[in-house]
Amino acid sequence: MSGVELGLAIIGTLDLCLKYGQIIVTKYKTFNKADEEIEERILAIEAAWAKISQQLAFLKRVWASLDEDYQELQGRILRVLERKLQTAVLQISKLEKGANQTGTGFTDKRKALNMP
């Protein structure tokens, strides 16, 4: 893959990561009346996403100035991040779909967030 192709692919991957991360934050915000432990989990997710989104935006701005080997490394890291974010979005969507089909919503929020 040439430098130009890699750069374009990475920009697309960065955009997808930003999209998936924002979906995750938005979905977690929809849990109303969460108890304190869930609120802390939501805050941790929001804080982590705020940091990651800033790092992704910075990487997008400086991408062209990065060494080719470093671009390759960052590209591999971004593809892993994209897969993980996409998996998280799919898991949340499955939970929402199941809750909507039963008409009960998230009756067990701890289970929805994989909490003990």
C-alpha positions, 0 to 999 in steps of 0.5 A: 500500500502506497503512502497516499493509499495508507493515508487515505485508509487511515483517515477513514479508519480515524473517522470510523473510530470517532463515529463508533466512540461517539455512538458508545458514549451516546448509548451509555448516556441513555441509561436514565436513573442509574445508580451510583456505580453505573454513573461512575462507569458512565463517567469513566467511559465519557472521560476515556472517550474524551481523551481518545477522541482528542488523541485521534483528532490530533493524529488526524492533523499530524498524520502527513508529517509522521514517519512511514514506519510510525504511520504503519504502527499507528495504522495497526493500532487504529485498526484494533481500536476500530474493531473494538469500538465496532464490537462494543457498538454491536453489543450495545445494539443487541442489548437495546434490540432485546430490551425493545423486543420484550418491551421492558427496557433495560430492567437489569442495568448491571447485566447490561453493563456486564457488572457483577 
